[in-house]
Each structure stands twice: as C-alpha cells, then as structure tokens.
Amino acid sequence: MSSTIGTLFKVSTFGESHGKGVGAIVDGCPAQLELTEADLQPQLDRRRPGQNKLTTPRQESDTVTILSGIENGKTLGTPIGLFVPNQDQRPKDYQAMADIPRPSHADYTYRVKYGITTASGGGRASARETIGRVAAGAIAEKFLQHRYGVEIIAYVSSVGTITAGPVNFESITRPEVDATLIRCPDHGAAEKMATLVAAVRDEKDSVGGIITCVIRGAPAGWGDPVFDKLEARLAQAMLSLPATKGFEIGSGFAGTALRGSQHNDLFVAQRTKLTTATNQSGGVQGGISNGTPIIFRVAFKPPATIGKAQDTVDYSGQAVRLEAKGRHDPCVVPRAVPIVEAMTALILADCALLQQAYQITSSLR
Ligand SMILES: Cc1cc2nc3c(=O)[nH]c(=O)nc-3n(C[C@H](O)[C@H](O)[C@H](O)COP(=O)(O)O)c2cc1C
C-alpha cells in the first residue's frame, strides 16, 4: 500500500501520469546541506521524455520546484516538498484502450486491486511516478557526495542481445556515459544498440536491456546482516522500478559456473585496512559494504505498450486486436539510468544515517 521508502532518510512519492503533477516529500534529510533546484534539475533532465529520437516523444520540461524545507539555499532539517507539473497530457490517446487491459502493463492488476483505474496513461504505474524518486535521489546524492565523497554511476550495458565490452569501474564518469544517446560508454556497442532501438521503434515494437551501476567511495560497514542486507535493500529498491525483471550483484548468476577457488575475493593489505584483489562479491559481504566498489545490474523488460497489433481480450472477455495508441518508449534503459542512480542514492543515504546512528548508540566503539 505504501508509496514510502526508507527508515531515517524517508521518501514518499505522489502523483499520476495525467494528473496535475508528480513529486515527493523527503523527510529526514540532515539540516544545513546546501541545496537549490539547480542540484536536482540535471538528473531530471537526464530522465525526462522527449530528450532524443530514442525515447518517447511526449514533451515535458519536468522543471522541479522545491516547496518547503529549504531557506537561503540550505536544508532546514524539515520535510522537503518537491513538485513537477505535468504539461503534455493527451488523455484522448487512451480512450480507445479504456476497455482493453494492455498486455503486460498494470491496467488489469490495478483494476482487480482497486476496482478503479485512472482514465489514461497508467496512473501511478507510469514512469512519471519516478520523477519524485529522481528529484529526491538527487538530494540523497548531494548528501552522500558532500559527507562521504560517494559517487554513483549507472550506464546501459546491454540492449536486446547487444552487450557492451568491459568498462573501467574505477574511472567511469557520467559525461562518458552521456557521450552516446543510449548511455553506453562502449561507443561501438552504443551505435549498434541505437540502430536496434530505432529499428524496433519503426516496427512499432519494443526491446529490453540491462543497466549496470557502480558505487565508489562507500565506506565499509553500511548495510545490515539479516533482513536488511545492503544487497537486499538495493534489490528491493531496483525491483520497485517499473519494467524491472531482474537484479544481480557482483558475479550474479554467472558466478554459479565458477569454483570457490576462482570466485573468492582474496584479501590484501591496504594501509591500515584490508581490501580485496578481485570483486566477485560486488562490494558487499554478509549484507555489509566492504569498502570496495559496489557493482550491480538491473534487467528491464521490453515496454508493454506497443503499436504492433496484438490479439488479446477486453475486460468482458471478447477477443480484440489491440494496436496501442499514445507515445511510448521503444526501450526504457537510456532514461532509466538516472532512475537507477536515484534509487541507489536513496538506499545509501538511509544506510549512511543508520550506520551513523548505530555508531553513536553502540557503547563499545
Ligand atoms: C523510464 C521508463 C519509461 C517507461 N516507458 C514506458 C512506456 O512508454 N510504455 C510502457 O508501456 N511502459 C513504460 N514503462 C514501463 C511501465 O511503467 C511498466 O511496465 C508498467 O508499469 C507495468 O509494470 P511492470 O512492468 O513493473 O510489471 C517505462 C518504465 C521506465 C522505467
């Protein structure tokens, strides 16, 4: 039932796709963090629709207003209200589909659960809901950068069957990711991915992809050992995103093909601490960060709404041929890159505050 995530750094999102607007309330952001709208807009611009020919043509500037919680460019420690108006609504596009649940979208399950659905555009199931997450995530990210020097960089590592070559996790930057429209730092693969997305779009079809995310600078000790393991919290955050179908950390599913002797990350001394020679663990062991880069991947399915004809049934069970209308993404991964970064930042900011609280309250250290 909840639209809220986090224990100490707590975020609630609100708003429907074709309503007045969308946004978030951020409760628990520490006071005296320097913050203005200019800190939030760059990630919203990377997420917004209509940015290029590979994304949905819906035109939205997605300009954010901070309604509360800030004075003279600094956070007050009080709830931060964030609002982005919806501008380019075309509810008429959805009238023809009012009686037909879109295959693999949320129309049917929302109707079963609530007995009522928004007349157009997927309501809360629309990717517009993620605007609040991205705006809030930018605040979390600023806090993490400022207090701990944490960097979060996501990129597109596959589209369909086209996969990027190896990427240097120690040095990859956002400008390198944004150098191609598809947001893949391997330029050869990026070109093939963009050609595939354009071809699929022209066929009125869609295609899926994978996003890889790397976190640098997270100290050892974040996360918890049992139900709130760091990888479990990241997985929950990522699988709460629309269109996600899988999560892997470190060696992931491929690690099952290795022997322990090949898979173990051997420890090596690094000044007063230990680090590891390899990173099959993906930076997390026993649910707790070990100080090496945290690396995970998120699988996104081909978006459900396609113009290509599909034989399905309407709500009354009558056979129909659906050719979906409206403006849709042929592939969500280029726009999902800042969304994955935002959810990562929200989880890490919460873990950072929880660890801070634990260290203050634990009497032995
Ligand atoms: C950035 C982004 C853009 C999306 N754009 C579309 C779209 O244009 N059309 C569509 O049918 N689904 C789109 N989706 C996915 C739907 O919101 C999602 O598939 C739907 O809510 C059903 O949820 P589920 O796929 O998680 O089961 C998008 C998702 C993301 C993350």
Ligand as a Chemical Component Dictionary entry (heavy atoms), coordinates in Angstrom:
data_LIG
# 
_chem_comp.id                   LIG 
_chem_comp.type                 NON-POLYMER 
_chem_comp.pdbx_formal_charge   0 
_chem_comp.three_letter_code    LIG 
# 
loop_
_chem_comp_atom.comp_id 
_chem_comp_atom.atom_id 
_chem_comp_atom.alt_atom_id 
_chem_comp_atom.type_symbol 
_chem_comp_atom.charge 
_chem_comp_atom.model_Cartn_x 
_chem_comp_atom.model_Cartn_y 
_chem_comp_atom.model_Cartn_z 
_chem_comp_atom.pdbx_ordinal 
LIG C1  C1  C 0 11.936 5.202  -17.867 1  
LIG C2  C2  C 0 10.763 4.298  -18.090 2  
LIG C3  C3  C 0 9.922  4.551  -19.159 3  
LIG C4  C4  C 0 8.829  3.722  -19.425 4  
LIG N1  N1  N 0 8.054  3.972  -20.514 5  
LIG C5  C5  C 0 7.052  3.117  -20.814 6  
LIG C6  C6  C 0 6.268  3.322  -21.985 7  
LIG O1  O1  O 0 6.468  4.264  -22.748 8  
LIG N2  N2  N 0 5.257  2.433  -22.237 9  
LIG C7  C7  C 0 5.010  1.365  -21.413 10 
LIG O2  O2  O 0 4.118  0.581  -21.689 11 
LIG N3  N3  N 0 5.733  1.163  -20.315 12 
LIG C8  C8  C 0 6.740  2.000  -19.983 13 
LIG N4  N4  N 0 7.469  1.788  -18.854 14 
LIG C9  C9  C 0 7.172  0.617  -18.014 15 
LIG C10 C10 C 0 5.829  0.648  -17.314 16 
LIG O3  O3  O 0 5.719  1.736  -16.465 17 
LIG C11 C11 C 0 5.656  -0.691 -16.580 18 
LIG O4  O4  O 0 5.986  -1.753 -17.409 19 
LIG C12 C12 C 0 4.237  -0.892 -16.091 20 
LIG O5  O5  O 0 4.001  -0.026 -15.038 21 
LIG C13 C13 C 0 3.959  -2.312 -15.592 22 
LIG O6  O6  O 0 4.787  -2.616 -14.515 23 
LIG P1  P1  P 0 5.807  -3.827 -14.526 24 
LIG O7  O7  O 0 6.420  -3.862 -15.894 25 
LIG O8  O8  O 0 6.834  -3.465 -13.500 26 
LIG O9  O9  O 0 5.046  -5.072 -14.231 27 
LIG C14 C14 C 0 8.564  2.612  -18.567 28 
LIG C15 C15 C 0 9.416  2.372  -17.480 29 
LIG C16 C16 C 0 10.508 3.186  -17.242 30 
LIG C17 C17 C 0 11.413 2.893  -16.093 31 
# 
loop_
_chem_comp_bond.comp_id 
_chem_comp_bond.atom_id_1 
_chem_comp_bond.atom_id_2 
_chem_comp_bond.value_order 
_chem_comp_bond.pdbx_ordinal 
LIG C1  C2  SING 1  
LIG C2  C3  SING 2  
LIG C2  C16 DOUB 3  
LIG C3  C4  DOUB 4  
LIG C4  N1  SING 5  
LIG C4  C14 SING 6  
LIG N1  C5  DOUB 7  
LIG C5  C6  SING 8  
LIG C5  C8  SING 9  
LIG C6  O1  DOUB 10 
LIG C6  N2  SING 11 
LIG N2  C7  SING 12 
LIG C7  O2  DOUB 13 
LIG C7  N3  SING 14 
LIG N3  C8  DOUB 15 
LIG C8  N4  SING 16 
LIG N4  C9  SING 17 
LIG N4  C14 SING 18 
LIG C9  C10 SING 19 
LIG C10 O3  SING 20 
LIG C10 C11 SING 21 
LIG C11 O4  SING 22 
LIG C11 C12 SING 23 
LIG C12 O5  SING 24 
LIG C12 C13 SING 25 
LIG C13 O6  SING 26 
LIG O6  P1  SING 27 
LIG P1  O7  DOUB 28 
LIG P1  O8  SING 29 
LIG P1  O9  SING 30 
LIG C14 C15 DOUB 31 
LIG C15 C16 SING 32 
LIG C16 C17 SING 33 
# 
